[in-house]
Amino acid sequence: MSRSDTVQSTGTPAVTTEHFGTVGDTDVHRFVLTNPGGITVRVLDLGGVIQSIDAPDREGERANVVLGFPDLAGYVANNAPDAGRVFFGALIGRYANRIANATFSLDGEAYRVDANENGKCLHGGSAGFDTHVWQAAPFSDSDGAGVVLTHVSPDGDQGFPGRVAVAVTYRLDTRNRLSISYRAETDAPTVLNLTNHTYWNLAGEGAGDVHDHLLTIRAASFCAVDDALIPKGDPVPVGGTPFDFREATTIGARIAAPDPQLQLAHGYDHNWVLDEAGSLSFAARVHDPGSGRTLTVSTTEPGLQFYSGNFLSDELVGPSGPYQPRAGFALEAQHFPDSPNRPDFPSTVLRPGQTYHQETVYELHL
């Protein structure tokens, strides 16, 4: 694809391809999804990264509302195993979130996967899906435009069994909805849990912390964690706790409360058990009173990991300068952490002949 390739439908959404740089001998491209008069989304074929999303505020002023790096070098450096990775905007796999002790058993066989976070496996290991350049094909249809990313993860990748073929579709429509659709198949029994790890700040990237954002999560319980941030026991009712976001509440309202769960994670980094799962349903809404921007998240997944950006730091430099703790938040639609070791959780097992499928939709509006 050349620097100026453009695919456009008759109804205005369009996708343009740009050369973004090289990783070794491999070209990296950026796909610019544009809804004229609406939002613009920039996606990299490196790790499926959502690099930026430009959206207007109530006055029509545009700003990028996600965190990221201004150039390819930032993403490459952050992908290094010893970099303290933050996964800005990335596709996460094979297993989003944490697997305790980096081990699990499947059909009576024990597997040891890459232990890349204090003896645990986090987000698929040190060379997870976010570190690869995916194959990419832009497209347009009657109501939108986007890009399909594909990748084959070989048997034994980061210790996970089975050869897994994955296709992820990013699609922007005329209603400013960015949908991410995931499909995968395997040739041997395995576990799979995919998500996207975009950090949002609806006031604008670099605009400060997100404490004043109003958050709603449609969930009556959440997974309490141990000191390794692994779920323990049964899900806990949110009522009467700082984890109750069933009514719109600012992110910062209770984040410093003397709650053991908040102290363990230095804020929010927990899985909420969504009230609805299986069909595409409302999961969360975030509103920034200053700009008027609102983000609505719908998903087919049973869980939503809300991370309040507790460990962002000024060592991470975005387009507007260094980041500070809680400069952005993540809402990761996924299955529950450590499900391969928890038969009581919704299963993440994928077998030959089955197709993994999930969809998450992010809608920006005023």
TORMARKOL-665728 format. One record per residue (C-alpha): x, y, z; residue in three letters; residue number from 0. Coordinates in nm, 4 decimals. Layout:
residues N
{east:X&north:Y&up:Z&aa:ALA&i:NUM}
...
//
This chain:
residues 366
{east:0.0000&north:0.0000&up:0.0000&aa:MET&i:0}
{east:0.1323&north:0.3410&up:-0.0874&aa:SER&i:1}
{east:0.1436&north:0.6488&up:0.1291&aa:ARG&i:2}
{east:-0.1669&north:0.7930&up:-0.0376&aa:SER&i:3}
{east:-0.3974&north:0.4877&up:-0.0634&aa:ASP&i:4}
{east:-0.7573&north:0.5869&up:0.0194&aa:THR&i:5}
{east:-1.0755&north:0.3799&up:0.0350&aa:VAL&i:6}
{east:-1.3987&north:0.5768&up:0.0570&aa:GLN&i:7}
{east:-1.7680&north:0.4889&up:0.0545&aa:SER&i:8}
{east:-2.0526&north:0.6940&up:-0.0851&aa:THR&i:9}
{east:-2.1730&north:0.7741&up:0.2657&aa:GLY&i:10}
{east:-1.8764&north:0.9797&up:0.4009&aa:THR&i:11}
{east:-1.6601&north:0.7602&up:0.6293&aa:PRO&i:12}
{east:-1.3209&north:0.6934&up:0.4712&aa:ALA&i:13}
{east:-0.9889&north:0.5289&up:0.5517&aa:VAL&i:14}
{east:-0.6487&north:0.6516&up:0.4388&aa:THR&i:15}
{east:-0.3202&north:0.4609&up:0.4721&aa:THR&i:16}
{east:0.0060&north:0.6301&up:0.5750&aa:GLU&i:17}
{east:0.3557&north:0.4933&up:0.6144&aa:HIS&i:18}
{east:0.4462&north:0.5358&up:0.9836&aa:PHE&i:19}
{east:0.8006&north:0.3958&up:0.9958&aa:GLY&i:20}
{east:0.9835&north:0.0651&up:1.0152&aa:THR&i:21}
{east:1.0596&north:-0.1932&up:1.2826&aa:VAL&i:22}
{east:1.3723&north:-0.3692&up:1.1625&aa:GLY&i:23}
{east:1.2912&north:-0.4512&up:0.8006&aa:ASP&i:24}
{east:0.9145&north:-0.4373&up:0.8525&aa:THR&i:25}
{east:0.7073&north:-0.1386&up:0.7436&aa:ASP&i:26}
{east:0.4542&north:-0.0025&up:0.9922&aa:VAL&i:27}
{east:0.1405&north:0.1711&up:0.8631&aa:HIS&i:28}
{east:-0.1125&north:0.4063&up:1.0173&aa:ARG&i:29}
{east:-0.4754&north:0.3862&up:0.9090&aa:PHE&i:30}
{east:-0.6722&north:0.7093&up:0.9428&aa:VAL&i:31}
{east:-1.0462&north:0.6463&up:0.9816&aa:LEU&i:32}
{east:-1.2388&north:0.9683&up:0.9230&aa:THR&i:33}
{east:-1.6022&north:1.0606&up:0.9694&aa:ASN&i:34}
{east:-1.6086&north:1.4170&up:0.8301&aa:PRO&i:35}
{east:-1.7593&north:1.6540&up:1.0836&aa:GLY&i:36}
{east:-1.7254&north:1.3792&up:1.3451&aa:GLY&i:37}
{east:-1.4307&north:1.1890&up:1.4870&aa:ILE&i:38}
{east:-1.1021&north:1.0752&up:1.3362&aa:THR&i:39}
{east:-0.9352&north:0.7539&up:1.4552&aa:VAL&i:40}
{east:-0.5727&north:0.6589&up:1.3852&aa:ARG&i:41}
{east:-0.4837&north:0.2885&up:1.4097&aa:VAL&i:42}
{east:-0.1391&north:0.1280&up:1.3689&aa:LEU&i:43}
{east:-0.0757&north:-0.2190&up:1.2306&aa:ASP&i:44}
{east:0.1894&north:-0.2461&up:1.5033&aa:LEU&i:45}
{east:-0.0056&north:-0.4064&up:1.7875&aa:GLY&i:46}
{east:-0.3377&north:-0.2776&up:1.6552&aa:GLY&i:47}
{east:-0.2670&north:0.0404&up:1.8505&aa:VAL&i:48}
{east:-0.5289&north:0.3152&up:1.8585&aa:ILE&i:49}
{east:-0.2815&north:0.6026&up:1.8465&aa:GLN&i:50}
{east:-0.5267&north:0.8923&up:1.8585&aa:SER&i:51}
{east:-0.8960&north:0.9821&up:1.8408&aa:ILE&i:52}
{east:-0.9804&north:1.3411&up:1.7530&aa:ASP&i:53}
{east:-1.3272&north:1.4488&up:1.8692&aa:ALA&i:54}
{east:-1.5077&north:1.7848&up:1.8945&aa:PRO&i:55}
{east:-1.6265&north:1.9296&up:2.2251&aa:ASP&i:56}
{east:-1.9533&north:2.1159&up:2.2830&aa:ARG&i:57}
{east:-1.8005&north:2.4282&up:2.1235&aa:GLU&i:58}
{east:-1.6797&north:2.2367&up:1.8188&aa:GLY&i:59}
{east:-1.3150&north:2.2514&up:1.9304&aa:GLU&i:60}
{east:-1.1308&north:1.9301&up:1.8481&aa:ARG&i:61}
{east:-0.8865&north:1.7423&up:2.0700&aa:ALA&i:62}
{east:-0.7231&north:1.4013&up:2.0826&aa:ASN&i:63}
{east:-0.8992&north:1.2105&up:2.3631&aa:VAL&i:64}
{east:-0.6666&north:0.9090&up:2.4019&aa:VAL&i:65}
{east:-0.3140&north:0.8722&up:2.5370&aa:LEU&i:66}
{east:-0.0236&north:0.7521&up:2.3275&aa:GLY&i:67}
{east:0.3168&north:0.8271&up:2.1834&aa:PHE&i:68}
{east:0.3751&north:1.0796&up:1.9032&aa:PRO&i:69}
{east:0.5982&north:0.8503&up:1.6962&aa:ASP&i:70}
{east:0.6848&north:0.4878&up:1.6324&aa:LEU&i:71}
{east:0.9969&north:0.5016&up:1.8506&aa:ALA&i:72}
{east:0.7827&north:0.5507&up:2.1605&aa:GLY&i:73}
{east:0.5814&north:0.2342&up:2.0967&aa:TYR&i:74}
{east:0.8886&north:0.0262&up:2.0105&aa:VAL&i:75}
{east:1.0692&north:0.1388&up:2.3268&aa:ALA&i:76}
{east:0.7636&north:0.0680&up:2.5423&aa:ASN&i:77}
{east:0.7349&north:-0.2835&up:2.3966&aa:ASN&i:78}
{east:1.0744&north:-0.3824&up:2.5390&aa:ALA&i:79}
{east:1.0339&north:-0.6550&up:2.8061&aa:PRO&i:80}
{east:1.2006&north:-0.4388&up:3.0729&aa:ASP&i:81}
{east:1.0154&north:-0.1174&up:2.9848&aa:ALA&i:82}
{east:0.7321&north:-0.1315&up:3.2392&aa:GLY&i:83}
{east:0.4856&north:-0.1460&up:2.9505&aa:ARG&i:84}
{east:0.1635&north:0.0556&up:2.9607&aa:VAL&i:85}
{east:0.0034&north:-0.0899&up:2.6432&aa:PHE&i:86}
{east:-0.1213&north:0.2458&up:2.5111&aa:PHE&i:87}
{east:-0.4096&north:0.1717&up:2.2729&aa:GLY&i:88}
{east:-0.2949&north:-0.1846&up:2.2004&aa:ALA&i:89}
{east:-0.4635&north:-0.5121&up:2.1118&aa:LEU&i:90}
{east:-0.4062&north:-0.7522&up:2.3996&aa:ILE&i:91}
{east:-0.3632&north:-1.1294&up:2.3632&aa:GLY&i:92}
{east:-0.3382&north:-1.4150&up:2.3880&aa:ARG&i:93}
{east:-0.4724&north:-1.3567&up:2.7366&aa:TYR&i:94}
{east:-0.5794&north:-1.0124&up:2.8544&aa:ALA&i:95}
{east:-0.5205&north:-0.9400&up:3.2220&aa:ASN&i:96}
{east:-0.3416&north:-1.1754&up:3.4638&aa:ARG&i:97}
{east:-0.2895&north:-1.5499&up:3.4984&aa:ILE&i:98}
{east:-0.1752&north:-1.6476&up:3.8485&aa:ALA&i:99}
{east:0.1734&north:-1.7978&up:3.8726&aa:ASN&i:100}
{east:0.1834&north:-1.7998&up:3.4905&aa:ALA&i:101}
{east:0.0408&north:-2.1527&up:3.4942&aa:THR&i:102}
{east:-0.2868&north:-2.3282&up:3.4173&aa:PHE&i:103}
{east:-0.4148&north:-2.6771&up:3.3363&aa:SER&i:104}
{east:-0.6288&north:-2.7696&up:3.0372&aa:LEU&i:105}
{east:-0.7666&north:-3.1181&up:2.9727&aa:ASP&i:106}
{east:-0.5342&north:-3.2567&up:3.2384&aa:GLY&i:107}
{east:-0.2184&north:-3.1044&up:3.0930&aa:GLU&i:108}
{east:-0.0239&north:-2.8306&up:3.2731&aa:ALA&i:109}
{east:0.1028&north:-2.5262&up:3.0845&aa:TYR&i:110}
{east:0.3563&north:-2.2675&up:3.1911&aa:ARG&i:111}
{east:0.3273&north:-1.9353&up:3.0103&aa:VAL&i:112}
{east:0.5526&north:-1.6309&up:3.0091&aa:ASP&i:113}
{east:0.5860&north:-1.4781&up:3.3572&aa:ALA&i:114}
{east:0.6305&north:-1.1119&up:3.2757&aa:ASN&i:115}
{east:0.4885&north:-0.9464&up:3.5905&aa:GLU&i:116}
{east:0.6283&north:-1.0635&up:3.9249&aa:ASN&i:117}
{east:0.5713&north:-1.4301&up:3.8490&aa:GLY&i:118}
{east:0.2364&north:-1.3778&up:3.6760&aa:LYS&i:119}
{east:0.1492&north:-1.3659&up:3.3085&aa:CYS&i:120}
{east:0.0151&north:-1.0204&up:3.2179&aa:LEU&i:121}
{east:-0.1569&north:-0.9408&up:2.8868&aa:HIS&i:122}
{east:-0.0210&north:-1.2451&up:2.7039&aa:GLY&i:123}
{east:0.3446&north:-1.2227&up:2.8043&aa:GLY&i:124}
{east:0.6477&north:-1.0167&up:2.7130&aa:SER&i:125}
{east:0.5919&north:-1.0738&up:2.3383&aa:ALA&i:126}
{east:0.2138&north:-1.0587&up:2.3298&aa:GLY&i:127}
{east:-0.0086&north:-0.9493&up:2.0430&aa:PHE&i:128}
{east:0.0711&north:-0.5816&up:2.1102&aa:ASP&i:129}
{east:0.4346&north:-0.6319&up:2.0016&aa:THR&i:130}
{east:0.3650&north:-0.7697&up:1.6519&aa:HIS&i:131}
{east:0.3061&north:-0.5981&up:1.3189&aa:VAL&i:132}
{east:-0.0254&north:-0.7379&up:1.1922&aa:TRP&i:133}
{east:-0.1351&north:-0.7879&up:0.8333&aa:GLN&i:134}
{east:-0.3827&north:-0.5143&up:0.7418&aa:ALA&i:135}
{east:-0.6547&north:-0.4559&up:0.4840&aa:ALA&i:136}
{east:-0.8548&north:-0.1306&up:0.4728&aa:PRO&i:137}
{east:-1.2188&north:-0.1405&up:0.3626&aa:PHE&i:138}
{east:-1.5333&north:0.0671&up:0.3260&aa:SER&i:139}
{east:-1.9022&north:-0.0195&up:0.3237&aa:ASP&i:140}
{east:-2.2330&north:0.1649&up:0.2959&aa:SER&i:141}
{east:-2.2165&north:0.3161&up:0.6465&aa:ASP&i:142}
{east:-1.8533&north:0.3039&up:0.7567&aa:GLY&i:143}
{east:-1.4881&north:0.2415&up:0.6908&aa:ALA&i:144}
{east:-1.2118&north:0.0638&up:0.8711&aa:GLY&i:145}
{east:-0.9296&north:-0.1854&up:0.8685&aa:VAL&i:146}
{east:-0.9085&north:-0.5614&up:0.9246&aa:VAL&i:147}
{east:-0.5961&north:-0.6775&up:1.1091&aa:LEU&i:148}
{east:-0.4913&north:-1.0441&up:1.0994&aa:THR&i:149}
{east:-0.2227&north:-1.2385&up:1.2829&aa:HIS&i:150}
{east:-0.1293&north:-1.6030&up:1.3325&aa:VAL&i:151}
{east:0.0036&north:-1.6968&up:1.6749&aa:SER&i:152}
{east:0.2016&north:-2.0239&up:1.6486&aa:PRO&i:153}
{east:0.1622&north:-2.3207&up:1.8787&aa:ASP&i:154}
{east:0.3641&north:-2.2557&up:2.1947&aa:GLY&i:155}
{east:0.3618&north:-1.8774&up:2.1541&aa:ASP&i:156}
{east:0.4516&north:-1.7408&up:2.5015&aa:GLN&i:157}
{east:0.3761&north:-2.0940&up:2.6251&aa:GLY&i:158}
{east:0.0126&north:-2.1051&up:2.5094&aa:PHE&i:159}
{east:-0.0981&north:-2.4188&up:2.3229&aa:PRO&i:160}
{east:-0.2434&north:-2.4327&up:1.9720&aa:GLY&i:161}
{east:-0.1951&north:-2.2369&up:1.6515&aa:ARG&i:162}
{east:-0.4414&north:-1.9480&up:1.6736&aa:VAL&i:163}
{east:-0.5498&north:-1.7383&up:1.3736&aa:ALA&i:164}
{east:-0.6945&north:-1.4016&up:1.4754&aa:VAL&i:165}
{east:-0.8814&north:-1.1305&up:1.2815&aa:ALA&i:166}
{east:-0.9702&north:-0.7970&up:1.4424&aa:VAL&i:167}
{east:-1.1851&north:-0.5394&up:1.2620&aa:THR&i:168}
{east:-1.1840&north:-0.1698&up:1.3494&aa:TYR&i:169}
{east:-1.4821&north:0.0088&up:1.1937&aa:ARG&i:170}
{east:-1.5907&north:0.3737&up:1.2246&aa:LEU&i:171}
{east:-1.9456&north:0.4620&up:1.1225&aa:ASP&i:172}
{east:-2.1373&north:0.7830&up:1.0589&aa:THR&i:173}
{east:-2.2622&north:0.7926&up:1.4201&aa:ARG&i:174}
{east:-1.9079&north:0.8231&up:1.5607&aa:ASN&i:175}
{east:-1.9148&north:0.4616&up:1.6787&aa:ARG&i:176}
{east:-1.5834&north:0.2784&up:1.6737&aa:LEU&i:177}
{east:-1.6528&north:-0.0945&up:1.6826&aa:SER&i:178}
{east:-1.3830&north:-0.3542&up:1.7454&aa:ILE&i:179}
{east:-1.4814&north:-0.7047&up:1.6377&aa:SER&i:180}
{east:-1.2598&north:-1.0011&up:1.7259&aa:TYR&i:181}
{east:-1.2649&north:-1.3499&up:1.5689&aa:ARG&i:182}
{east:-1.0250&north:-1.6400&up:1.6212&aa:ALA&i:183}
{east:-0.9865&north:-2.0124&up:1.5568&aa:GLU&i:184}
{east:-0.7419&north:-2.2707&up:1.6920&aa:THR&i:185}
{east:-0.6109&north:-2.6118&up:1.5859&aa:ASP&i:186}
{east:-0.5745&north:-2.7371&up:1.9456&aa:ALA&i:187}
{east:-0.7491&north:-2.6654&up:2.2776&aa:PRO&i:188}
{east:-0.6286&north:-2.3361&up:2.4236&aa:THR&i:189}
{east:-0.7402&north:-2.0354&up:2.6274&aa:VAL&i:190}
{east:-0.8051&north:-1.6969&up:2.4704&aa:LEU&i:191}
{east:-0.9086&north:-1.3575&up:2.6087&aa:ASN&i:192}
{east:-0.8705&north:-1.0530&up:2.3845&aa:LEU&i:193}
{east:-0.9273&north:-0.6825&up:2.4470&aa:THR&i:194}
{east:-0.8105&north:-0.3327&up:2.3580&aa:ASN&i:195}
{east:-0.6137&north:-0.1234&up:2.6085&aa:HIS&i:196}
{east:-0.6874&north:0.2352&up:2.5070&aa:THR&i:197}
{east:-0.6435&north:0.5032&up:2.7739&aa:TYR&i:198}
{east:-0.9016&north:0.7836&up:2.7521&aa:TRP&i:199}
{east:-0.9089&north:1.1427&up:2.8716&aa:ASN&i:200}
{east:-1.2228&north:1.3096&up:2.7403&aa:LEU&i:201}
{east:-1.0932&north:1.6550&up:2.8355&aa:ALA&i:202}
{east:-0.8094&north:1.5966&up:2.5891&aa:GLY&i:203}
{east:-0.4779&north:1.4128&up:2.5925&aa:GLU&i:204}
{east:-0.2433&north:1.6012&up:2.8247&aa:GLY&i:205}
{east:-0.5288&north:1.7901&up:2.9962&aa:ALA&i:206}
{east:-0.4486&north:1.6635&up:3.3473&aa:GLY&i:207}
{east:-0.5993&north:1.3852&up:3.5552&aa:ASP&i:208}
{east:-0.9392&north:1.2235&up:3.4980&aa:VAL&i:209}
{east:-1.0695&north:1.2559&up:3.8549&aa:HIS&i:210}
{east:-1.3587&north:1.4817&up:3.7478&aa:ASP&i:211}
{east:-1.4882&north:1.2438&up:3.4809&aa:HIS&i:212}
{east:-1.8295&north:1.0991&up:3.5715&aa:LEU&i:213}
{east:-1.8299&north:0.7194&up:3.5403&aa:LEU&i:214}
{east:-2.1205&north:0.4755&up:3.5229&aa:THR&i:215}
{east:-2.0663&north:0.0968&up:3.5124&aa:ILE&i:216}
{east:-2.3637&north:-0.1378&up:3.4792&aa:ARG&i:217}
{east:-2.2415&north:-0.3971&up:3.7279&aa:ALA&i:218}
{east:-2.3666&north:-0.5074&up:4.0685&aa:ALA&i:219}
{east:-2.0461&north:-0.6895&up:4.1658&aa:SER&i:220}
{east:-1.6708&north:-0.6868&up:4.1065&aa:PHE&i:221}
{east:-1.3774&north:-0.9212&up:4.1563&aa:CYS&i:222}
{east:-1.1875&north:-0.8435&up:4.4745&aa:ALA&i:223}
{east:-0.8162&north:-0.9196&up:4.4403&aa:VAL&i:224}
{east:-0.5226&north:-1.0339&up:4.6492&aa:ASP&i:225}
{east:-0.1926&north:-0.8488&up:4.6755&aa:ASP&i:226}
{east:-0.0900&north:-0.9884&up:4.3340&aa:ALA&i:227}
{east:-0.4088&north:-0.8401&up:4.1818&aa:LEU&i:228}
{east:-0.5459&north:-1.1901&up:4.1208&aa:ILE&i:229}
{east:-0.9199&north:-1.2381&up:4.1913&aa:PRO&i:230}
{east:-0.9928&north:-1.4087&up:4.5227&aa:LYS&i:231}
{east:-1.3156&north:-1.5720&up:4.6324&aa:GLY&i:232}
{east:-1.6500&north:-1.4980&up:4.4749&aa:ASP&i:233}
{east:-1.7355&north:-1.1615&up:4.3154&aa:PRO&i:234}
{east:-1.8276&north:-0.9018&up:4.5767&aa:VAL&i:235}
{east:-2.1403&north:-0.6810&up:4.5695&aa:PRO&i:236}
{east:-2.0512&north:-0.3193&up:4.4937&aa:VAL&i:237}
{east:-2.3193&north:-0.1746&up:4.7208&aa:GLY&i:238}
{east:-2.1778&north:0.0361&up:5.0013&aa:GLY&i:239}
{east:-1.8254&north:0.0285&up:4.8561&aa:THR&i:240}
{east:-1.6135&north:0.2702&up:4.6485&aa:PRO&i:241}
{east:-1.6714&north:0.0286&up:4.3581&aa:PHE&i:242}
{east:-2.0385&north:0.1198&up:4.3151&aa:ASP&i:243}
{east:-2.0646&north:0.3119&up:3.9873&aa:PHE&i:244}
{east:-2.4228&north:0.2120&up:3.9108&aa:ARG&i:245}
{east:-2.5038&north:0.5829&up:3.9359&aa:GLU&i:246}
{east:-2.2746&north:0.8371&up:3.7708&aa:ALA&i:247}
{east:-1.9914&north:0.9187&up:4.0118&aa:THR&i:248}
{east:-1.6657&north:1.1035&up:3.9541&aa:THR&i:249}
{east:-1.3626&north:0.8769&up:3.9243&aa:ILE&i:250}
{east:-1.1842&north:1.0734&up:4.1951&aa:GLY&i:251}
{east:-1.4722&north:1.0871&up:4.4447&aa:ALA&i:252}
{east:-1.3655&north:0.7791&up:4.6429&aa:ARG&i:253}
{east:-1.0325&north:0.6810&up:4.4888&aa:ILE&i:254}
{east:-0.8406&north:0.7805&up:4.8031&aa:ALA&i:255}
{east:-1.0844&north:0.6111&up:5.0426&aa:ALA&i:256}
{east:-0.9243&north:0.3862&up:5.3092&aa:PRO&i:257}
{east:-1.0494&north:0.0754&up:5.1321&aa:ASP&i:258}
{east:-0.8129&north:-0.2269&up:5.1285&aa:PRO&i:259}
{east:-0.8929&north:-0.3021&up:4.7645&aa:GLN&i:260}
{east:-0.8078&north:0.0515&up:4.6538&aa:LEU&i:261}
{east:-0.4898&north:0.0421&up:4.8590&aa:GLN&i:262}
{east:-0.3760&north:-0.2852&up:4.7018&aa:LEU&i:263}
{east:-0.4128&north:-0.1474&up:4.3486&aa:ALA&i:264}
{east:-0.3226&north:0.2168&up:4.4313&aa:HIS&i:265}
{east:-0.6627&north:0.3062&up:4.2886&aa:GLY&i:266}
{east:-0.8933&north:0.1140&up:4.0574&aa:TYR&i:267}
{east:-0.7559&north:-0.1850&up:3.8651&aa:ASP&i:268}
{east:-1.0380&north:-0.4376&up:3.8975&aa:HIS&i:269}
{east:-1.2784&north:-0.6452&up:3.6932&aa:ASN&i:270}
{east:-1.6477&north:-0.5538&up:3.7154&aa:TRP&i:271}
{east:-1.8980&north:-0.8361&up:3.6533&aa:VAL&i:272}
{east:-2.1343&north:-0.6841&up:3.3991&aa:LEU&i:273}
{east:-2.5074&north:-0.7272&up:3.4521&aa:ASP&i:274}
{east:-2.5535&north:-0.8440&up:3.0924&aa:GLU&i:275}
{east:-2.3265&north:-1.0607&up:2.8775&aa:ALA&i:276}
{east:-2.3429&north:-1.2549&up:2.5531&aa:GLY&i:277}
{east:-2.5242&north:-0.9981&up:2.3415&aa:SER&i:278}
{east:-2.4054&north:-0.6457&up:2.2648&aa:LEU&i:279}
{east:-2.5202&north:-0.4500&up:2.5713&aa:SER&i:280}
{east:-2.4501&north:-0.1221&up:2.7479&aa:PHE&i:281}
{east:-2.1569&north:-0.1621&up:2.9886&aa:ALA&i:282}
{east:-2.0309&north:0.1847&up:3.0853&aa:ALA&i:283}
{east:-2.0573&north:0.5563&up:3.0234&aa:ARG&i:284}
{east:-1.8059&north:0.8316&up:3.0992&aa:VAL&i:285}
{east:-1.8846&north:1.2046&up:3.0796&aa:HIS&i:286}
{east:-1.6442&north:1.4968&up:3.1038&aa:ASP&i:287}
{east:-1.8403&north:1.8007&up:3.2305&aa:PRO&i:288}
{east:-1.5769&north:2.0469&up:3.1079&aa:GLY&i:289}
{east:-1.5779&north:1.9525&up:2.7401&aa:SER&i:290}
{east:-1.9223&north:1.7970&up:2.7227&aa:GLY&i:291}
{east:-1.7776&north:1.4823&up:2.5619&aa:ARG&i:292}
{east:-1.9343&north:1.1485&up:2.6546&aa:THR&i:293}
{east:-1.8024&north:0.7984&up:2.5867&aa:LEU&i:294}
{east:-2.0449&north:0.5041&up:2.5877&aa:THR&i:295}
{east:-1.9124&north:0.1474&up:2.5891&aa:VAL&i:296}
{east:-2.1194&north:-0.1540&up:2.4812&aa:SER&i:297}
{east:-1.9859&north:-0.5089&up:2.4664&aa:THR&i:298}
{east:-2.0669&north:-0.8775&up:2.4354&aa:THR&i:299}
{east:-1.8103&north:-0.9597&up:2.7070&aa:GLU&i:300}
{east:-1.8962&north:-1.0587&up:3.0674&aa:PRO&i:301}
{east:-1.6368&north:-0.8357&up:3.2345&aa:GLY&i:302}
{east:-1.5009&north:-0.4825&up:3.2258&aa:LEU&i:303}
{east:-1.1590&north:-0.4011&up:3.3701&aa:GLN&i:304}
{east:-1.1564&north:-0.0390&up:3.4867&aa:PHE&i:305}
{east:-0.8026&north:0.0900&up:3.5367&aa:TYR&i:306}
{east:-0.7581&north:0.4449&up:3.6622&aa:SER&i:307}
{east:-0.4052&north:0.4911&up:3.5270&aa:GLY&i:308}
{east:-0.2462&north:0.4704&up:3.8706&aa:ASN&i:309}
{east:0.1083&north:0.4038&up:3.7491&aa:PHE&i:310}
{east:0.1329&north:0.6483&up:3.4603&aa:LEU&i:311}
{east:0.4383&north:0.8676&up:3.5100&aa:SER&i:312}
{east:0.6383&north:1.1513&up:3.3585&aa:ASP&i:313}
{east:0.8725&north:0.8922&up:3.2035&aa:GLU&i:314}
{east:0.5917&north:0.8443&up:2.9501&aa:LEU&i:315}
{east:0.5894&north:1.1378&up:2.7098&aa:VAL&i:316}
{east:0.2872&north:1.1887&up:2.4886&aa:GLY&i:317}
{east:0.2218&north:1.4423&up:2.2110&aa:PRO&i:318}
{east:0.1430&north:1.7103&up:2.4713&aa:SER&i:319}
{east:0.4299&north:1.6278&up:2.7065&aa:GLY&i:320}
{east:0.4937&north:1.4002&up:3.0069&aa:PRO&i:321}
{east:0.2025&north:1.2133&up:3.1629&aa:TYR&i:322}
{east:0.1183&north:1.2061&up:3.5310&aa:GLN&i:323}
{east:-0.0631&north:0.9399&up:3.7374&aa:PRO&i:324}
{east:-0.4288&north:0.9102&up:3.6319&aa:ARG&i:325}
{east:-0.3817&north:1.1115&up:3.3156&aa:ALA&i:326}
{east:-0.6128&north:0.8584&up:3.1521&aa:GLY&i:327}
{east:-0.8398&north:0.5640&up:3.2277&aa:PHE&i:328}
{east:-0.8907&north:0.2296&up:3.0549&aa:ALA&i:329}
{east:-1.2167&north:0.0364&up:3.0144&aa:LEU&i:330}
{east:-1.1136&north:-0.3078&up:2.8894&aa:GLU&i:331}
{east:-1.4033&north:-0.5330&up:2.7876&aa:ALA&i:332}
{east:-1.2909&north:-0.8931&up:2.8428&aa:GLN&i:333}
{east:-1.3376&north:-1.2185&up:3.0319&aa:HIS&i:334}
{east:-1.2292&north:-1.2285&up:3.3940&aa:PHE&i:335}
{east:-0.8666&north:-1.2369&up:3.5143&aa:PRO&i:336}
{east:-0.7221&north:-1.5810&up:3.5900&aa:ASP&i:337}
{east:-1.0227&north:-1.7612&up:3.4374&aa:SER&i:338}
{east:-0.8055&north:-2.0578&up:3.3237&aa:PRO&i:339}
{east:-0.7557&north:-2.1348&up:3.6945&aa:ASN&i:340}
{east:-1.1136&north:-2.0553&up:3.7978&aa:ARG&i:341}
{east:-1.3727&north:-2.3050&up:3.6694&aa:PRO&i:342}
{east:-1.6423&north:-2.0961&up:3.8415&aa:ASP&i:343}
{east:-1.5687&north:-1.8017&up:3.6066&aa:PHE&i:344}
{east:-1.7010&north:-1.7801&up:3.2489&aa:PRO&i:345}
{east:-1.4821&north:-2.0090&up:3.0394&aa:SER&i:346}
{east:-1.2057&north:-1.8801&up:2.8151&aa:THR&i:347}
{east:-1.1366&north:-2.2199&up:2.6568&aa:VAL&i:348}
{east:-1.1355&north:-2.2305&up:2.2763&aa:LEU&i:349}
{east:-1.1386&north:-2.5654&up:2.0960&aa:ARG&i:350}
{east:-1.0887&north:-2.6744&up:1.7347&aa:PRO&i:351}
{east:-1.4081&north:-2.6247&up:1.5366&aa:GLY&i:352}
{east:-1.5197&north:-2.3345&up:1.7564&aa:GLN&i:353}
{east:-1.4945&north:-1.9654&up:1.6645&aa:THR&i:354}
{east:-1.4030&north:-1.7060&up:1.9254&aa:TYR&i:355}
{east:-1.6058&north:-1.3901&up:1.8714&aa:HIS&i:356}
{east:-1.6589&north:-1.0747&up:2.0680&aa:GLN&i:357}
{east:-1.7496&north:-0.7158&up:1.9875&aa:GLU&i:358}
{east:-1.7021&north:-0.3919&up:2.1751&aa:THR&i:359}
{east:-1.8347&north:-0.0547&up:2.0587&aa:VAL&i:360}
{east:-1.7076&north:0.2842&up:2.1735&aa:TYR&i:361}
{east:-1.9398&north:0.5752&up:2.0905&aa:GLU&i:362}
{east:-1.8340&north:0.9375&up:2.1333&aa:LEU&i:363}
{east:-2.1072&north:1.1980&up:2.1570&aa:HIS&i:364}
{east:-2.2019&north:1.5224&up:2.3308&aa:LEU&i:365}
//
